[in-house]
Amino acid sequence: MKASVVKKVGGIFQTEDVQIDQPKGYEVLVNIKASGLCHSDLHVRDADYGFPFPAVLGHEPAGIVEAVGESVTEFKTGDHVVGCLIQFCGSCEECLSGRTYLCKHPEFTVRKAGEAPRLKDKNGNLMNQGFGLGGFSEKMIAHQNQLAKVPNEMPFDKACLLGCGTVTGAGAIINTAKVKPGNSVAIIGVGGVGLNAISGAKVAGATTIIAIDIDDQKLEFSKKFGATHTINSKKEDAVSRVKEISEGGVNAAFEVIGLKATSEQAVEMAKRGGGAYLIGMSKPNTLLSVKSYEEMLINGKRLEGVMMGSTNLKRDIPMYAKLYLEGRMNLDDLVYKTIHIDQVEEAYQELASGKIVGRTVITSF
């Protein structure tokens, strides 16, 4: 089968023939119909996070179940499913408390050392899977814990976005910050995840939704998802403007870029008793400078890292699919364009340029 492969840190995405095994135990073989290009895969490729290469990356896949292992109970052939990079065992302390996104044993969802690999290159050598998925390929094998069923009427190019961009962005609003009707929020960075955060804020009932970016086109685009105000932080001081719009600060500020400066600004944007939530994937060992007395102690602010939108993928992905099908969540405008698997490297170069508004999705192989 065809897959887009990265050989090493800093390498390129290139299409190769890859061998795939049959599903065993709790594994599911999925015929992939669409796979979104998330910026996180670019980070994994370009920075050394300790991820093993060569690898098939891609963690926003959607497709049809082709076969199941002998122990699978949740899925059957023909089911439409979405893959999610949250890997959970279901039996550790975090999983049993409902926080599957913090599972202590994510390795539970992949094959153990010594077992036949799920993926091999054309010479029979091990090929690693990104986050237990490997969605930049014609097919993938994933543990049933990493899949959620969606209605058959859900378009695949929209469904695939649910597995990362939507659960991360909307989940940060709904699950982590627990934004309530009437609240005010600020979202710094309106790429794919930021737009989903705006959608989540609208669903949650926030009445002041401030989108912040340095690109006027993206800011205008954010209004389609529910932004009530926009700020170009290249043209005006974002913190001052947020405080002006929200009369002193927002209930919740979300940083979706992963930069030190904007993370610190999120703390300043939060009102007294409010919170700053860090969604963006920062570089390893990034340190923040926060005024512990003035900002945190006296004003009672919260600073919280957001892991995958505090998501329960089995509950949340079907919920977001339903919201989309009911016309209450905008996913249509998120799809910037669709591409062939041979175009992944070109598409990521375009993404790195900052010109893309929305998500690029692989729909042909």
N, C-alpha and C positions, 0 to 999 in steps of 0.2 A: 504494500500500500504506500501511498505518498504521505510524506510528513515534512514539515519545515523544521530543520535541525540546526542547533547551535553547537559547535564543536568545543568552544572554550570561552572563558570570560573575555569580553571585547570582540568576539567573533561576529559573524554575520548569520542571518537566517537564510538557509539554502535548502531547496527541496531535494529530498533523497528518497530512495526506496527503503522502507523499514519493514521488518517482520514483526507480526503481532501474534501472541499466543492465544489459546482459548481460555475463557473465564473458568476459574476454579473457586470452590467454596462460596464466599459471599460476593464474588466479583460479577460485574455486569459488562458485557460487550455492547458498546454503543456505536451505531453508524452515525457519524457526526454530519449534521446538516448545516450548521452555522457555528462560527467561533469568533468571539470578539477580541480585538487587539487592545489590551490594557497596558497602560504605561508601566505598571509594575513589572511586566515581563522584560521591558527595556531596562529597568533598573537592575534586575537579576542578571541580565546579559552583560551589562556594562560595569557593574560594581561587584566586588568579591564579597558576597554574602555567605560564602561557604557552600554554595549549591554545587553539586557534582555535574560535570559535563563529560562527554557529550550528552545532549538532552533534547527532548521535544518539549517545548514550553507551551503556553496557552492554557488559560484557566477559566475561560468563559465559553464552554461548549454546550451545545444543545443538539439533540438528535433522537434517534429511534432505537429502542432496545432490540438488538439482533439475537442475543443469546444470554443465558444466565448460568451461573455456577449452581452446583447441586444444593447449596445451603441458602440460596437467595429466597426471601419470603416477601419482599416488598414489590418486586417488579416482574413483569412477564414480557415475552416477545411482543413487539408492536407498541409498547408504551412510549409516550413522548416524555423525555426527561431533560433536565438541566443539571449540569455539573457545577459543583462549588468547591473552592479550594480549602474550605474548612474540613479538616481531617479529625474525626473523633472516634473514640473507642466505645463510648456509651456506658462504661462501667467505673471510670475513675471518679474521684471526689468532685471535680469540676463538672463532668458530664451529668452526674447524678443530681447536682444542684441546679441543672438547667443551663450551665455555661459551657456548652459544647465547643464554643469558639476558643476556649482556653484549655482544651483537653490536654492532659499530661502525657498522653501516649498516642500522638498522631501517627506514629509508625505502625499502629494497628491496622491501618487501611492499606498498607502496601505489603508486598511479598517480602519474606524474611531472607537474609543472606543464606545462600546455598540453594534456595529454590530457583526454578527456572524463571528467568526474567520475563516480564510482560512484553517488553520491547527489545528487539535486537537489530543491529544494522545488517546490511546485506551480507557481511562476512560472519555473522553470528555473534558479534560482540555486544555486550550490554549497552543499552540505550536508556538513559534515565528519563523519568517522567516529571514534568513540572508540577509540584504540589499534588502528586498522586493522580494527575489527570493526563496531561499531554494532549491538549485540545487542538494543537496545530497539526492535525492529521486527519486522514479519512475515517479512521476508527480509533476508539480508545477502550481500554479496560480500566474500570474504576470500581472501588468497593461500593456496595449499596449505600453505605453511610454518607457517601459524597454526592448522592444523586437525589433529586426531588422530581416527582411526577408533576406534569403540567397538562392542562386540557389540550386535546388534539387541535382545537381551533386556534391555539396560540401560535402565531407565526414564528418560525425558528430564528429568524434574524433579530427579532425582538426578545424572544425567550432567552437566548444566550446571554443577553445583557444582565439578566436577573442574577446570575450566579456570582458576580463580583461587584460591578459598578452600582447596581441597584441595592443589593443587600448592604454594601458598605456605606453608600451615601444616605439612602433613605433610612437604613437601620441606625445610623449614628443619631439621626434626628428622633426617630420613634422609639428605639430600644435603649440607646445609651443616655441621651440627654432627656428623654421623655418630654419632649416639647408638647405644650398644651395649647388648646384653643386660646387665642388672644396674645400669645407670646410673641416676642421679637427675636429674630435670629440674623446673624451675619454669616455668609459663606465666602471664605477667601479662596478663590480659584474655581473657575466655572468650566472645567473640563468635564469629562464623562461622569466622574464621581460627584463633582460639585453640582452638576445639573440634577443628578438623582437626589442629592441632598435638598435642593430647592423643591423638587417634586414631593419629597417626604415632608418638608415643612408645610407645604400647601395641604397635603393630605391630613397632617396633624392639626391643622387649623390655625397656624401662625398667621398673624395679621400684618406683621411687618417683616418682610423677607428681603434682606439686603445682599445683593450679589457684588462681589469685589474682584476685579481683575485688572490687567493692564491692556486688554484688547477690547476696543469698543464694539467690534463685531460680536465677540463672545458675550459681552454684557447685554447687547440688544437681544441676542438669541436667548439669553437666560429668561427673558420675560415670557417666553412661550411655556416655560415650566413653572411659572408662578412668582418670579422675582417682582417685588413691588417698588424697589429702589435699586439703582446701580451706582457704583463708584469706580472710576478709573484711578487706581492708586498711583499712576504715573503723573496724573494731572492735579491731584489734590491729596491732602493728608487723610488717609483712610480712617485712622482712629478718630480724629476730630469730627470728620463727617458722619461716621457711625453714631457717635455720641450726640451729634446734633439731630440726626434723624430720629433716634430712639429716645431722646430726652434723657441722656446720661449714660446710656449703654444698653446692650441687648441682654436678654435672658440667657442666650447661648450663642457663642461664636465658634465657628468650625473652620479649622485650617486644613485645606485639602491639597496642599502643594508639597509640603515636606521641607520647608526652608526655616532656618533659625529665625530670621527677621519677622516673617509673617506669623510664626508660631508665637513669638513674643507679643506681636500686635494683637493677636486673638485674646490674650489675657487682658490687655488694656481695653479692648472693646467691650468686654463683659461688664455688666452693671454690678452693683453691690449685691452680693448673694447669687450672682450668675456664675456661668461656667465657660471655660475654654476647652474645646475638644480637638485633639490632634488626630486627624485622619491620614494626612499625607505621609508617604513613605520617605523618611529622611535618610541621609547617608549614615552609615554606622559611626557611632561615637560622637554624634552631634550633641553639643551641650547648649542648654538654654539659660538665659539670664533673666530671672524673674525677681521682682521686688517682693520678698517674702513678707515684709511688714506692711508696706503701703498697699500693695495689691491683694495679697492673700489673707493675711491675718485680720487687719482692720476692716477690710471690705468683704471678708468671708467668701472669697471666690474659690472656685474649683478648677483644677487643671487636670485633665484626664486624657489618657491615650485611648484611642478607639480601635479595638481589634475586630475587624470584619463586621462593623456595625452591630456588635453584640448579638449576632444573628443565630437563630435556630433555623437552619436551612430547611428542615422538613416542614416547619410551620410557615416561615416567612416567604419562601419562593412561591408556593402556591397562592399565598395571599396577594403578593404583588402582581402575579399573573391575573388574578381575579380583578384587581383594581384596574389593570390595563384594559381587560376585556369589557369592563363596565364604563370605560371612558374616563376614569378618575385619575389615571397616572399616564403621563405622556412618555411613551417609549418610541413612537414613530419618528419624532424629530431627532432622537438620539442617534439614529443610524445616518452617519455622514456619507458613507458609500460602501458598496460591497465589492469584494475583490476575489481573485483566484489565489489559491495557496502559493503559487509561484511569485506572487507580488508582496509577500510579507515584509521582506527587507526594504523594499521601496516604500511601503506604507509606513513602516516605523521611522524611516528617514523623514517622511513628511510629518509624522507625529512629533518627532523631536524638534522640528522647525517651529512648532507652536501655531501652525496655521490651521490645524484641524479643529472644527467645531463639532463635537459629538464623537461617535465611535465608528471606526472602520471595522467591517465584519467580513470574514471569509465565508463565502456561500457556495463556492465551486472548487472542485478538487481535480 
